[in-house]
Amino acid sequence: MKYTKTKAVLNQLVADLSQMSMIIHQTHWYMRGPNFLKLHPLMDEFMEEIDSQLDVISERLIALDGSPYSTLKEMAENTKIQDWPGEWDKTTPERLARLVDGYRYLEDLYQHGIEVSDVEKDFSTQDIFIGLKTAIEKKIWMIQAELGSAPEIDE
């Protein structure tokens, strides 16, 4: 069987991207306060981007004869991104910081995928991982800028 470790990373991403989509969705639903009119519709764009990544990752896994997680139970049991209860008392900056945490986790997972796919010589998947990691790093920079902080990608 080829690309065993790469397929494991791909399936981990299926679970984690699904969870990240829900975290973004929750941010979208529970957001209040300053910048609401700007940030609320922006969360739709964030969800679309994560959902697009999920589709690319799932389809690549299938192309490698893998079987992506496809139930809510599987996603919940396998994600490493923690739930955060939907509560009205969280500020928008707290919610955005939570998104940054999730994006940083995904950045690290994509980096792990880059390394694993290099060892297994699955350069097509590695190319996908590199492109999606770059997009995640841009998202971290943008949210950090909204929060008045540096991206801190290189730390």
LINSUL-V766793 format. One record per residue. N is the residue number from 1. SS is DSSP state (H for helix, E for strand, C for the rest). PSI is psi in radians with two decimals (* if undefined). OMEGA is omega in degrees with one decimal (none if undefined). Layout:
n: <N N>
ss: <SS SS>
psi: <PSI PSI>
omega: <OMEGA OMEGA>
//
This chain:
n: <1 2 3 4 5 6 7 8 9 10 11 12 13 14 15 16 17 18 19 20 21 22 23 24 25 26 27 28 29 30 31 32 33 34 35 36 37 38 39 40 41 42 43 44 45 46 47 48 49 50 51 52 53 54 55 56 57 58 59 60 61 62 63 64 65 66 67 68 69 70 71 72 73 74 75 76 77 78 79 80 81 82 83 84 85 86 87 88 89 90 91 92 93 94 95 96 97 98 99 100 101 102 103 104 105 106 107 108 109 110 111 112 113 114 115 116 117 118 119 120 121 122 123 124 125 126 127 128 129 130 131 132 133 134 135 136 137 138 139 140 141 142 143 144 145 146 147 148 149 150 151 152 153 154 155>
ss: <C C C H H H H H H H H H H H H H H H H H H H H H H H H H H H C C C C C H H H H H H H H H H H H H H H H H H H H H H H H H H H H C C C C C C C C H H H H H H H C C C C C C C C C C C C C H H H H H H H H H H H H H H H H H H H H H H H H H H H H C C C H H H H H H H H H H H H H H H H H H H H H H H H C C C C C C C C C>
psi: <2.27 2.67 0.65 -0.83 -0.64 -0.74 -0.60 -0.72 -0.74 -0.77 -0.60 -0.72 -0.62 -0.85 -0.78 -0.64 -0.62 -0.79 -0.72 -0.65 -0.73 -0.66 -0.75 -0.74 -0.76 -0.74 -0.76 -0.80 -0.67 0.11 2.40 2.83 -2.83 2.49 0.20 -0.82 -0.49 -0.77 -0.57 -0.90 -0.44 -0.56 -0.55 -0.75 -0.71 -0.77 -0.76 -0.71 -0.78 -0.74 -0.61 -0.74 -0.73 -0.74 -0.79 -0.80 -0.81 -0.77 -0.61 -0.72 -0.75 -0.71 -0.46 0.28 0.48 3.03 1.78 2.57 2.47 0.18 2.73 -0.66 -0.82 -0.73 -0.85 -0.67 -0.40 -0.26 2.62 0.12 2.11 2.57 2.70 2.01 2.51 1.89 2.53 -0.23 0.03 2.41 2.83 -0.77 -0.64 -0.72 -0.73 -0.66 -0.64 -0.69 -0.74 -0.74 -0.80 -0.75 -0.66 -0.71 -0.81 -0.69 -0.80 -0.69 -0.70 -0.70 -0.75 -0.74 -0.68 -0.79 -0.78 -0.79 -0.45 -0.80 -0.73 -0.02 0.64 1.37 -0.42 -0.80 -0.67 -0.71 -0.72 -0.84 -0.75 -0.82 -0.73 -0.59 -0.72 -0.74 -0.69 -0.75 -0.66 -0.71 -0.73 -0.82 -0.79 -0.76 -0.74 -0.68 -0.72 -0.61 -0.03 0.43 2.81 2.77 -0.65 0.65 -0.56 0.26 *>
omega: <-177.7 169.9 -176.5 -178.0 177.4 178.4 177.3 177.2 178.4 -178.7 174.1 177.5 176.7 179.9 -174.2 176.0 176.2 178.4 -179.9 176.9 178.6 178.0 177.9 179.1 178.0 177.2 179.2 -176.6 -171.2 -177.4 174.0 170.7 -177.5 179.2 -179.8 -175.5 177.9 -171.6 -178.4 177.8 178.4 178.3 174.2 178.6 178.5 179.3 179.8 -179.6 179.5 178.8 176.2 176.5 178.9 -179.7 179.4 -178.4 -179.7 -179.2 176.6 178.3 177.9 179.2 178.3 -178.9 175.5 -179.5 -177.6 170.9 -175.8 175.8 177.3 179.2 179.5 -179.9 -177.1 -179.0 -172.4 -179.7 174.8 174.8 -174.9 171.1 174.2 -175.0 175.6 -178.7 -177.9 -173.7 176.7 178.0 176.9 176.5 176.5 179.7 178.9 176.7 176.6 176.5 178.9 177.9 178.9 178.5 177.9 176.2 179.4 177.2 179.3 179.6 175.5 177.8 176.6 177.6 177.3 -178.1 -179.0 -178.9 175.0 178.9 -178.6 178.3 174.0 -172.1 176.2 177.1 178.3 177.6 177.3 180.0 -178.8 -179.1 -178.0 175.3 178.1 178.1 178.8 179.0 177.0 180.0 177.1 179.8 -176.0 -179.8 177.8 177.8 176.6 179.3 178.8 -178.0 174.5 -178.8 -179.3 179.4 -173.1 -178.3 none>
//
